[in-house]
Amino acid sequence: MSVLARGAIGAPVSRLEAVEKVTGAARYAVEHGADGVAHAVLVGATIARGEVLSVGAERALALRGVRAVLWHGNAPPLHEVSDGELNVLQSPRVAYRGQIVAGVVADTLELARQAADALEVKYAAEEHDVVLRADHPGLYKPEKVNPSFPTDTEDGDFDAEFAASPVRVDCTYETPAFHNNPMEPHATTASWEGERLVLYDSTQGASSVAETVAKAFGLEAGVVRVISPHVGGGFGSKGTPRPHVILAVMAAREVGRPVRLPVTRQQMFQVTGYRTPTIQRLRLGAEPDGRLRAIAHDVIEQTSTVKEFAEQTAVPTRMMYAASARRTTHRLVRLDVPTPSWMRAPGECPGMYALEAAMDELASACGVDPVELRIHNEPELDPETGRRFSSRGLVACLREGAERFGWAGRDPTPGARRDGAWLVGTGVAASTYPARRRPSQARARREADGRYVVGLAAADIGTGARTALAQIAADALEVELDQVRMEVGDSALPRAPLAGGSMGIASWGSAVVKACRELRARMIESPDGPVEVEVDTTPEVEGDEPLARHGFGAQFIEARVNAETGEIRIPRALGVFAVGRIINAKTARSQLIGGMTMGIGMALHEESLIDRAFGDYLNHDLAGYHVPACADIDDLEVAWVSEEDPHVNPMGAKGIGEIGIVGTAAAVTAAVHHATGLRLRRLPLTPEKVLPALADDRP
Amino acid sequence: MALRGGTPGATYLGGGTNLVDLMRVGVERPAMLVDVTGAVGAGITDTEAGGLRIGAAVRNSVLAADPRVRERYPVLAQALLDGASGQLRNLATTGGNLLQRTRCPYFYDVTKPCNKRSPGSGCPARHGEHHNLALFGHSTHCVATHPSDMAVALAALDATVHVRGPAGRRSMAVSELHRLPGAHPEFDTVLSPGDLITAVELPPLPAARNSLYRKVRERASFAFALVSIAAVLEMRADTVGEVRVALGGVAHKPWRARRVEAALAGAPLTVERMVAAAEAELEVAAPLPLTAYKVELVRNLIVAALSALGGAP
């Protein structure tokens, strides 16, 4: 496949919808006006396990303006549902605290909330189990891990090789549950027009929501339309339709009016997914010079009792470094918790934290510089498949980053630098994320006025995808950017995969390029009049050569640890990435710094605290769940090395939405070790953990 | 007050930055709201004694920016600026800040028991998630902390709270306004229904020119204190003249560390003495399983804050 000539591609173009967004003209899911719209709220279970015995709706329905109360006793049966979380109101069983047990519809949102409070829900509660433990008797081996990787892998004899290794690291790392917390809460406005259903939804994939809802309600595929031009973030939590969508559709049918259903921030900690906590044992066996001989990565994580979700946490270890003996395993336990779901870089994010943290411990054990350790272990071929990498720029990122960061001459002695009460250290970690693409359709049309419209059901969830795709289209058409109008976020447009897996631009862009090229060819044949083409990239994608396609990066962190309080500050952070061709320099930078900011949050601040007694996440709002504040992010820079990869897609672009988070937490913990000499292996590193560790360490 | 007086379940409204949140989550359910920002003073005036009188309706941002506060009582300005966010400080009032309620997550969740919100229902925090709750003065009924930073500074400064109520006017030290939970955590303060804070008065305190506030939290901004300290120090030659220490984030009320003050007054200021003084205060600490780390934080902050004020290296 050929790579496009550049014109618009690469430029730092501001978002095409920027003015709409900052002036409030851009409409989000609950802002689409509909005549006679009613308002719905969901009601969540207040037990973590058991049964709903009854839902007393008398007082609620007696309030003037309350239109309906839906519960399992009167909800319509759903037709075909493959995602257990979407079996809304189909059974009296309660599988987790917060699970939808009722929906209330009223003329105003306030009335709906008041009526929800007036419901009397009676339960038969059972003892619940919500705590992930390494020795949980319920741990089992799932058939596969997401999306379809083998659960365990084994090459060579790990035990023998590890035992024979002169230098050994054997550590267990723990990450808590994390919640995605996009700024825009999940929300749906559902409107039946006869037998046709229109949903304004906050989603990462209009096509897949339309399909899922159609199946759930036994409708013809074309009858459901999902419109989602603007989405205020998702980070994975809007990658699949969440239960509130089903409730909104039921509610709209029940009351015969359009229904708006917003999910509250607190409810987002219950029904919109989250990243599973992990307990990861990492063992590395190496020669004294740091060359790896044995790698084992054993993961323990959770799922719910309604659906299996197996995060592919150890999968990146399979392709990062070579060694004679390598083993990875995943074990899952079903707990009385909501089903985990995708959160920025599923698999890679928690898994690389543990792998890279262990690599830093190995560097110390060997007395080898951590940057050199990675370079020394750079594999020729993909250790997992034996295939060539389409491109692998990790070494370039490490070298470039080391130079920009001033790594040369670093004294590796922990605790050597002190500035008053502050202990100062630096750390580095590698990152990676797959660079795949999925089949997509797209349509390109030349209008009568000579301008172009390109459309597909892609999703711009704040990434700037709409703009990047317009740049790709402009270059493929060989016209100026302002000659192109890009249409996305509507399932009536040609079918497209969801925004996820960092596959958005790669997948959609491939289809846009194909459509634009075919349009150009068609225009040459018929130079006058409107022309339209529609394409599908399935043949190309299925014909992709068997290569290992991944983006890579290196993150460098400077950390300051206050010896009196255990507070940690990050005055400097740098990420250098090898991610192919950058489509839009401005939005790419935003994605990468956003990912790294999230990585700092993962290392230092974020944690969803499970409440053993009640079974839910206790700190269920943004006051209690700490994402980095502006004051936490100081000098944070990103850069990319130039990388030409004609094997990934016609644009030569690799996905960048997720790689920013991947290595960051390990770089932070490495910097904290360098500052203090402490190996802290349970995130987040809050003063509550750091201060006692500093105290224990004092002579 | 007349407007409110007759209505049960009526509540005074200042900036609403805590009350409205509590209404949204169903913790507070007032039958009527009475906006008092026009009824109580919104000015900061010099008192005859040489202190400052702060109207209860003065916004937190205005108070923090007042040059007299910044120069004569810097601990108060710093404490205010360490709290909330710029937007919240623009709205929040002095009176409201004092009366804000705990952020204990069980208190905030109406689907869970809480003796403060629902007397007699129990305290799930004691054996649950309490890592940011009390170290001092808690009871079997409640381990909540008072979240205000401003109140901690006011406690160190020995501010007076002026109240007007159905029974008339009265005043009290700010350290007497808030209660310890005891057997009745449902009462945050000693105020009675209908009582209205009209002003807070700062006494003249030349020593307060040398004062500071330091807040330790889980992120650099927009988070409540794990532990905070308000400290005032005046040295006379080589001995401690005036010393005031109050701690935040550790109790149901700002914790005036009187044992620290007693141990240090009139003696040279050395690290050993500061540590010993902190230990004296910590003798009455009752760490919970998850708040044990606060003991060291308290000790370190006392030493660090007083060292900084004493000009120690």
Chai-1 contact restraints between the chains, C-beta under 6 A:
chainA,res_idxA,chainB,res_idxB,connection_type,confidence,min_distance_angstrom,max_distance_angstrom,comment,restraint_id
A,T46,B,T111,contact,1.0,0.0,6.0,A-B,restraint_1
A,E564,B,N300,contact,1.0,0.0,6.0,A-B,restraint_2
A,E564,B,A304,contact,1.0,0.0,6.0,A-B,restraint_3
A,T565,B,V216,contact,1.0,0.0,6.0,A-B,restraint_4
A,H605,B,R219,contact,1.0,0.0,6.0,A-B,restraint_5
A,L609,B,E129,contact,1.0,0.0,6.0,A-B,restraint_6
A,D611,B,E129,contact,1.0,0.0,6.0,A-B,restraint_7
A,A613,B,P124,contact,1.0,0.0,6.0,A-B,restraint_8
A,A613,B,G128,contact,1.0,0.0,6.0,A-B,restraint_9
A,L618,B,P105,contact,1.0,0.0,6.0,A-B,restraint_10
A,L618,B,E129,contact,1.0,0.0,6.0,A-B,restraint_11
A,H626,B,E218,contact,1.0,0.0,6.0,A-B,restraint_12
A,H626,B,R219,contact,1.0,0.0,6.0,A-B,restraint_13
A,A629,B,R219,contact,1.0,0.0,6.0,A-B,restraint_14
A,A629,B,S221,contact,1.0,0.0,6.0,A-B,restraint_15
A,A629,B,F222,contact,1.0,0.0,6.0,A-B,restraint_16
A,A631,B,A220,contact,1.0,0.0,6.0,A-B,restraint_17
A,A631,B,S221,contact,1.0,0.0,6.0,A-B,restraint_18
A,D632,B,R219,contact,1.0,0.0,6.0,A-B,restraint_19
A,D632,B,A220,contact,1.0,0.0,6.0,A-B,restraint_20
A,T686,B,E218,contact,1.0,0.0,6.0,A-B,restraint_21
A,P687,B,L226,contact,1.0,0.0,6.0,A-B,restraint_22
A,E688,B,H131,contact,1.0,0.0,6.0,A-B,restraint_23
A,E688,B,Y293,contact,1.0,0.0,6.0,A-B,restraint_24
A,L691,B,Y293,contact,1.0,0.0,6.0,A-B,restraint_25
A,L691,B,E296,contact,1.0,0.0,6.0,A-B,restraint_26
A,P692,B,Y293,contact,1.0,0.0,6.0,A-B,restraint_27
A,A695,B,E296,contact,1.0,0.0,6.0,A-B,restraint_28
